[in-house]
Amino acid sequence: MRNTLLACVAAAPMLLATGANAQVMAASEAPAVSELIVTGEITFRNRTEDTAPALSYDLEYFQKFEPLTAGDAMKRVPSVQFLSD
């Protein structure tokens, strides 16, 4: 009984799946194109000469967290990671 139920459940997706037929256009039905013109412009990214902003942390920032070691202080800086302490 259980094997029959499992076989039915396994076969159901294959039986219910139906193939989708693509719509094929015959060569005689296709419109004739003598010339194809594509117009457009090259897009450029907005590149500026400005320097990237720099983050700076002063002594007061680190004293808020009362770090005991330099590693404790560096853990508070974004994008700094330690594998061990």
The first five atom37 places (N, CA, C, CB, O) and aatype in JSON, in Angstrom:
{
  "aatype": [12, 1, 2, 16, 10, 10, 0, 4, 19, 0, 0, 0, 14, 12, 10, 10, 0, 16, 7, 0, 2, 0, 5, 19, 12, 0, 0, 15, 6, 0, 14, 0, 19, 15, 6, 10, 9, 19, 16, 7, 6, 9, 16, 13, 1, 2, 1, 16, 6, 3, 16, 0, 14, 0, 10, 15, 18, 3, 10, 6, 18, 13, 5, 11, 13, 6, 14, 10, 16, 0, 7, 3, 0, 12, 11, 1, 19, 14, 15, 19, 5, 13, 10, 15, 3],
  "atom_mask": [
    [1, 1, 1, 1, 1],
    [1, 1, 1, 1, 1],
    [1, 1, 1, 1, 1],
    [1, 1, 1, 1, 1],
    [1, 1, 1, 1, 1],
    [1, 1, 1, 1, 1],
    [1, 1, 1, 1, 1],
    [1, 1, 1, 1, 1],
    [1, 1, 1, 1, 1],
    [1, 1, 1, 1, 1],
    [1, 1, 1, 1, 1],
    [1, 1, 1, 1, 1],
    [1, 1, 1, 1, 1],
    [1, 1, 1, 1, 1],
    [1, 1, 1, 1, 1],
    [1, 1, 1, 1, 1],
    [1, 1, 1, 1, 1],
    [1, 1, 1, 1, 1],
    [1, 1, 1, 0, 1],
    [1, 1, 1, 1, 1],
    [1, 1, 1, 1, 1],
    [1, 1, 1, 1, 1],
    [1, 1, 1, 1, 1],
    [1, 1, 1, 1, 1],
    [1, 1, 1, 1, 1],
    [1, 1, 1, 1, 1],
    [1, 1, 1, 1, 1],
    [1, 1, 1, 1, 1],
    [1, 1, 1, 1, 1],
    [1, 1, 1, 1, 1],
    [1, 1, 1, 1, 1],
    [1, 1, 1, 1, 1],
    [1, 1, 1, 1, 1],
    [1, 1, 1, 1, 1],
    [1, 1, 1, 1, 1],
    [1, 1, 1, 1, 1],
    [1, 1, 1, 1, 1],
    [1, 1, 1, 1, 1],
    [1, 1, 1, 1, 1],
    [1, 1, 1, 0, 1],
    [1, 1, 1, 1, 1],
    [1, 1, 1, 1, 1],
    [1, 1, 1, 1, 1],
    [1, 1, 1, 1, 1],
    [1, 1, 1, 1, 1],
    [1, 1, 1, 1, 1],
    [1, 1, 1, 1, 1],
    [1, 1, 1, 1, 1],
    [1, 1, 1, 1, 1],
    [1, 1, 1, 1, 1],
    [1, 1, 1, 1, 1],
    [1, 1, 1, 1, 1],
    [1, 1, 1, 1, 1],
    [1, 1, 1, 1, 1],
    [1, 1, 1, 1, 1],
    [1, 1, 1, 1, 1],
    [1, 1, 1, 1, 1],
    [1, 1, 1, 1, 1],
    [1, 1, 1, 1, 1],
    [1, 1, 1, 1, 1],
    [1, 1, 1, 1, 1],
    [1, 1, 1, 1, 1],
    [1, 1, 1, 1, 1],
    [1, 1, 1, 1, 1],
    [1, 1, 1, 1, 1],
    [1, 1, 1, 1, 1],
    [1, 1, 1, 1, 1],
    [1, 1, 1, 1, 1],
    [1, 1, 1, 1, 1],
    [1, 1, 1, 1, 1],
    [1, 1, 1, 0, 1],
    [1, 1, 1, 1, 1],
    [1, 1, 1, 1, 1],
    [1, 1, 1, 1, 1],
    [1, 1, 1, 1, 1],
    [1, 1, 1, 1, 1],
    [1, 1, 1, 1, 1],
    [1, 1, 1, 1, 1],
    [1, 1, 1, 1, 1],
    [1, 1, 1, 1, 1],
    [1, 1, 1, 1, 1],
    [1, 1, 1, 1, 1],
    [1, 1, 1, 1, 1],
    [1, 1, 1, 1, 1],
    [1, 1, 1, 1, 1]
  ],
  "atom_positions": [
    [[0.82, -1.19, 0.0], [0.0, 0.0, 0.0], [0.87, 1.26, 0.0], [-0.94, 0.0, 1.21], [0.64, 2.19, -0.77]],
    [[1.87, 1.26, 0.88], [2.74, 2.43, 1.0], [3.54, 2.63, -0.28], [3.68, 2.3, 2.21], [3.71, 3.76, -0.74]],
    [[4.05, 1.55, -0.87], [4.83, 1.65, -2.1], [3.97, 2.17, -3.25], [5.43, 0.3, -2.47], [4.45, 2.95, -4.08]],
    [[2.73, 1.76, -3.29], [1.83, 2.23, -4.35], [1.58, 3.73, -4.19], [0.49, 1.45, -4.31], [1.56, 4.47, -5.18]],
    [[1.38, 4.16, -2.96], [1.16, 5.58, -2.7], [2.38, 6.4, -3.09], [0.81, 5.8, -1.23], [2.25, 7.46, -3.71]],
    [[3.57, 5.93, -2.72], [4.8, 6.65, -3.08], [5.0, 6.69, -4.58], [6.01, 6.0, -2.41], [5.46, 7.7, -5.12]],
    [[4.67, 5.61, -5.27], [4.81, 5.57, -6.73], [3.86, 6.56, -7.38], [4.55, 4.15, -7.27], [4.22, 7.23, -8.35]],
    [[2.64, 6.66, -6.86], [1.68, 7.62, -7.41], [2.12, 9.06, -7.17], [0.29, 7.39, -6.79], [1.99, 9.91, -8.06]],
    [[2.64, 9.32, -5.99], [3.11, 10.67, -5.68], [4.3, 11.03, -6.55], [3.48, 10.79, -4.2], [4.42, 12.17, -7.0]],
    [[5.18, 10.08, -6.8], [6.36, 10.35, -7.63], [5.98, 10.52, -9.1], [7.37, 9.22, -7.49], [6.62, 11.3, -9.8]],
    [[4.96, 9.81, -9.57], [4.58, 9.87, -10.98], [3.67, 11.05, -11.28], [3.9, 8.59, -11.38], [3.57, 11.46, -12.44]],
    [[3.0, 11.6, -10.29], [2.03, 12.67, -10.52], [2.63, 13.89, -11.22], [1.43, 13.1, -9.21], [2.02, 14.38, -12.17]],
    [[3.79, 14.41, -10.8], [4.32, 15.59, -11.51], [4.64, 15.31, -12.97], [5.58, 16.08, -10.81], [4.47, 16.18, -13.82]],
    [[5.1, 14.1, -13.26], [5.42, 13.78, -14.66], [4.15, 13.66, -15.49], [6.22, 12.49, -14.75], [4.15, 14.03, -16.67]],
    [[3.08, 13.15, -14.91], [1.84, 13.01, -15.65], [1.13, 14.34, -15.83], [0.93, 12.03, -14.96], [0.46, 14.56, -16.84]],
    [[1.26, 15.22, -14.85], [0.57, 16.51, -14.92], [1.33, 17.55, -15.73], [0.34, 17.03, -13.53], [0.75, 18.53, -16.19]],
    [[2.61, 17.34, -15.9], [3.41, 18.31, -16.65], [3.11, 18.15, -18.14], [4.93, 18.12, -16.38], [3.17, 17.05, -18.68]],
    [[2.79, 19.24, -18.77], [2.53, 19.21, -20.2], [3.5, 20.14, -20.89], [1.06, 19.6, -20.52], [3.87, 21.18, -20.34]],
    [[3.9, 19.77, -22.04], [4.84, 20.59, -22.8], [4.15, 21.8, -23.4], [0.0, 0.0, 0.0], [3.0, 21.73, -23.82]],
    [[4.85, 22.9, -23.44], [4.31, 24.11, -24.05], [4.74, 24.14, -25.5], [4.78, 25.39, -23.3], [5.92, 23.98, -25.82]],
    [[3.79, 24.34, -26.37], [4.09, 24.38, -27.79], [4.45, 25.8, -28.19], [2.89, 23.86, -28.62], [3.7, 26.74, -27.92]],
    [[5.57, 25.93, -28.83], [6.0, 27.24, -29.3], [5.2, 27.6, -30.54], [7.53, 27.28, -29.58], [4.86, 26.73, -31.35]],
    [[4.93, 28.87, -30.68], [4.22, 29.31, -31.87], [5.24, 29.54, -32.98], [3.39, 30.6, -31.59], [6.05, 30.45, -32.92]],
    [[5.16, 28.69, -33.97], [6.12, 28.76, -35.07], [5.48, 29.55, -36.2], [6.54, 27.33, -35.54], [4.36, 29.26, -36.63]],
    [[6.22, 30.55, -36.67], [5.73, 31.36, -37.78], [6.37, 30.83, -39.06], [6.05, 32.87, -37.56], [7.59, 30.68, -39.14]],
    [[5.56, 30.57, -40.02], [6.08, 30.07, -41.29], [6.83, 31.19, -41.99], [4.93, 29.53, -42.19], [6.57, 32.37, -41.76]],
    [[7.76, 30.8, -42.86], [8.57, 31.79, -43.57], [7.7, 32.67, -44.46], [9.64, 31.09, -44.41], [8.03, 33.84, -44.68]],
    [[6.61, 32.14, -44.97], [5.75, 32.94, -45.84], [4.97, 33.98, -45.04], [4.79, 32.04, -46.61], [4.56, 35.0, -45.6]],
    [[4.75, 33.74, -43.74], [4.02, 34.68, -42.91], [4.9, 35.78, -42.31], [3.32, 33.94, -41.8], [4.39, 36.8, -41.86]],
    [[6.21, 35.58, -42.31], [7.13, 36.55, -41.7], [7.18, 37.8, -42.55], [8.54, 35.94, -41.54], [7.25, 37.72, -43.78]],
    [[7.14, 38.99, -41.91], [7.22, 40.22, -42.69], [8.62, 40.41, -43.28], [6.84, 41.43, -41.81], [9.62, 40.08, -42.64]],
    [[8.66, 40.93, -44.47], [9.94, 41.17, -45.14], [10.51, 42.5, -44.65], [9.78, 41.17, -46.69], [9.81, 43.51, -44.64]],
    [[11.77, 42.49, -44.26], [12.43, 43.69, -43.79], [13.59, 43.96, -44.72], [12.91, 43.55, -42.31], [14.49, 43.13, -44.89]],
    [[13.57, 45.14, -45.34], [14.65, 45.47, -46.26], [15.77, 46.21, -45.55], [14.12, 46.3, -47.42], [16.94, 46.11, -45.94]],
    [[15.43, 46.95, -44.52], [16.45, 47.71, -43.8], [16.04, 47.83, -42.34], [16.65, 49.12, -44.45], [14.87, 48.04, -42.02]],
    [[17.02, 47.7, -41.46], [16.77, 47.8, -40.03], [17.73, 48.84, -39.47], [16.95, 46.43, -39.32], [18.95, 48.7, -39.61]],
    [[17.2, 49.88, -38.85], [18.02, 50.96, -38.3], [17.86, 50.97, -36.78], [17.63, 52.34, -38.92], [16.75, 51.03, -36.27]],
    [[18.98, 50.91, -36.08], [18.99, 50.97, -34.62], [19.69, 52.24, -34.22], [19.68, 49.71, -34.0], [20.84, 52.48, -34.6]],
    [[19.0, 53.07, -33.46], [19.61, 54.32, -32.99], [19.71, 54.29, -31.48], [18.8, 55.56, -33.47], [18.89, 53.66, -30.81]],
    [[20.67, 54.96, -30.95], [20.85, 55.01, -29.51], [22.1, 55.78, -29.17], [0.0, 0.0, 0.0], [22.86, 56.18, -30.05]],
    [[22.3, 55.97, -27.91], [23.48, 56.68, -27.44], [24.22, 55.83, -26.43], [23.1, 58.04, -26.83], [23.62, 55.02, -25.71]],
    [[25.51, 56.02, -26.38], [26.32, 55.34, -25.38], [26.09, 56.03, -24.05], [27.83, 55.35, -25.78], [26.17, 57.25, -23.94]],
    [[25.81, 55.25, -23.05], [25.6, 55.83, -21.73], [26.89, 55.74, -20.92], [24.44, 55.13, -20.99], [27.57, 54.72, -20.94]],
    [[27.19, 56.79, -20.22], [28.39, 56.85, -19.4], [27.99, 56.98, -17.95], [29.3, 58.02, -19.83], [26.97, 57.58, -17.62]],
    [[28.8, 56.41, -17.09], [28.57, 56.59, -15.66], [28.95, 58.0, -15.26], [29.37, 55.55, -14.84], [29.81, 58.63, -15.89]],
    [[28.33, 58.49, -14.23], [28.64, 59.82, -13.72], [29.94, 59.74, -12.93], [27.47, 60.37, -12.84], [29.94, 59.43, -11.74]],
    [[31.03, 60.02, -13.58], [32.33, 59.97, -12.92], [32.76, 61.4, -12.6], [33.4, 59.26, -13.82], [32.72, 62.28, -13.45]],
    [[33.15, 61.6, -11.39], [33.55, 62.93, -10.97], [35.0, 62.91, -10.51], [32.63, 63.46, -9.84], [35.57, 61.85, -10.25]],
    [[35.56, 64.07, -10.41], [36.93, 64.21, -9.95], [37.0, 64.34, -8.44], [37.58, 65.42, -10.61], [38.09, 64.45, -7.87]],
    [[35.85, 64.34, -7.77], [35.84, 64.47, -6.32], [36.48, 63.25, -5.67], [34.4, 64.65, -5.8], [36.38, 62.13, -6.17]],
    [[37.14, 63.5, -4.56], [37.73, 62.39, -3.82], [36.65, 61.7, -3.0], [38.89, 62.88, -2.91], [35.65, 62.31, -2.61]],
    [[36.87, 60.44, -2.74], [35.92, 59.68, -1.95], [35.93, 60.19, -0.51], [36.24, 58.16, -1.99], [36.99, 60.55, 0.0]],
    [[34.79, 60.23, 0.14], [34.77, 60.72, 1.52], [35.54, 59.77, 2.43], [33.32, 60.87, 2.02], [35.52, 58.55, 2.26]],
    [[36.23, 60.35, 3.39], [37.02, 59.56, 4.34], [36.35, 59.57, 5.7], [38.48, 60.1, 4.43], [35.88, 60.61, 6.16]],
    [[36.32, 58.42, 6.33], [35.8, 58.34, 7.69], [36.93, 58.57, 8.67], [35.12, 56.97, 7.95], [38.03, 58.03, 8.5]],
    [[36.67, 59.35, 9.67], [37.69, 59.56, 10.7], [37.03, 59.4, 12.07], [38.36, 60.97, 10.56], [35.92, 59.86, 12.3]],
    [[37.74, 58.73, 12.95], [37.26, 58.48, 14.31], [38.24, 59.13, 15.28], [37.11, 56.94, 14.59], [39.44, 58.91, 15.2]],
    [[37.7, 59.92, 16.19], [38.56, 60.59, 17.15], [38.62, 59.79, 18.46], [38.06, 62.02, 17.42], [37.99, 58.75, 18.6]],
    [[39.39, 60.3, 19.38], [39.59, 59.63, 20.66], [38.29, 59.48, 21.44], [40.61, 60.39, 21.49], [38.07, 58.47, 22.11]],
    [[37.42, 60.49, 21.35], [36.14, 60.44, 22.07], [35.28, 59.27, 21.61], [35.38, 61.75, 21.9], [34.58, 58.65, 22.41]],
    [[35.33, 58.97, 20.31], [34.54, 57.86, 19.78], [34.94, 56.55, 20.45], [34.7, 57.76, 18.26], [34.09, 55.77, 20.87]],
    [[36.24, 56.31, 20.53], [36.71, 55.05, 21.09], [36.56, 55.01, 22.61], [38.15, 54.82, 20.71], [36.38, 53.94, 23.18]],
    [[36.63, 56.16, 23.27], [36.51, 56.17, 24.73], [35.09, 55.87, 25.19], [36.95, 57.51, 25.27], [34.88, 55.5, 26.35]],
    [[34.1, 56.04, 24.31], [32.72, 55.71, 24.67], [32.58, 54.23, 25.0], [31.77, 56.09, 23.54], [31.77, 53.86, 25.85]],
    [[33.36, 53.4, 24.33], [33.23, 51.95, 24.49], [34.22, 51.38, 25.49], [33.4, 51.28, 23.15], [34.18, 50.18, 25.78]],
    [[35.09, 52.19, 26.0], [36.11, 51.8, 26.98], [36.87, 50.54, 26.55], [35.45, 51.55, 28.33], [36.81, 49.52, 27.22]],
    [[37.59, 50.63, 25.43], [38.34, 49.45, 24.98], [39.54, 49.18, 25.89], [38.81, 49.63, 23.54], [40.19, 50.11, 26.38]],
    [[39.82, 47.9, 26.11], [40.97, 47.52, 26.93], [42.21, 47.3, 26.07], [40.66, 46.26, 27.73], [43.34, 47.49, 26.54]],
    [[42.01, 46.9, 24.82], [43.14, 46.64, 23.92], [42.9, 47.38, 22.61], [43.33, 45.11, 23.67], [41.81, 47.89, 22.35]],
    [[43.94, 47.41, 21.79], [43.8, 48.02, 20.47], [42.81, 47.21, 19.63], [45.16, 48.11, 19.75], [42.08, 47.77, 18.81]],
    [[42.79, 45.9, 19.83], [41.84, 45.05, 19.11], [40.4, 45.39, 19.46], [0.0, 0.0, 0.0], [39.53, 45.38, 18.59]],
    [[40.14, 45.68, 20.73], [38.79, 46.08, 21.15], [38.38, 47.38, 20.45], [38.73, 46.26, 22.68], [37.23, 47.54, 20.06]],
    [[39.32, 48.3, 20.3], [39.02, 49.56, 19.63], [38.78, 49.34, 18.14], [40.18, 50.56, 19.84], [37.87, 49.95, 17.57]],
    [[39.58, 48.48, 17.51], [39.45, 48.25, 16.07], [38.16, 47.5, 15.73], [40.65, 47.47, 15.56], [37.66, 47.62, 14.61]],
    [[37.63, 46.74, 16.67], [36.37, 46.04, 16.42], [35.22, 47.01, 16.21], [36.05, 45.1, 17.58], [34.21, 46.65, 15.6]],
    [[35.35, 48.22, 16.69], [34.3, 49.23, 16.55], [34.37, 49.95, 15.2], [34.4, 50.25, 17.67], [33.46, 50.7, 14.85]],
    [[35.44, 49.73, 14.45], [35.6, 50.38, 13.15], [34.93, 49.51, 12.09], [37.12, 50.62, 12.81], [35.21, 48.31, 12.02]],
    [[34.05, 50.08, 11.27], [33.4, 49.29, 10.23], [34.41, 48.68, 9.27], [32.41, 50.16, 9.45], [35.45, 49.28, 8.99]],
    [[34.11, 47.5, 8.78], [34.89, 46.72, 7.82], [36.2, 46.18, 8.38], [35.18, 47.56, 6.61], [37.04, 45.72, 7.61]],
    [[36.41, 46.23, 9.69], [37.59, 45.62, 10.31], [37.13, 44.36, 10.99], [38.29, 46.6, 11.32], [36.19, 44.37, 11.79]],
    [[37.81, 43.24, 10.67], [37.44, 41.96, 11.26], [38.66, 41.29, 11.84], [36.77, 41.06, 10.21], [39.77, 41.45, 11.33]],
    [[38.45, 40.53, 12.9], [39.52, 39.77, 13.54], [39.12, 38.3, 13.55], [39.8, 40.29, 14.98], [37.95, 37.97, 13.77]],
    [[40.09, 37.43, 13.32], [39.81, 36.01, 13.42], [39.86, 35.54, 14.86], [40.8, 35.21, 12.58], [39.1, 34.66, 15.26]],
    [[40.73, 36.13, 15.64], [40.8, 35.81, 17.06], [41.28, 37.04, 17.81], [41.75, 34.58, 17.33], [41.81, 37.97, 17.21]],
    [[41.08, 37.05, 19.12], [41.44, 38.22, 19.9], [42.8, 38.14, 20.5], [40.46, 38.44, 20.97], [43.23, 39.06, 21.18]]
  ]
}
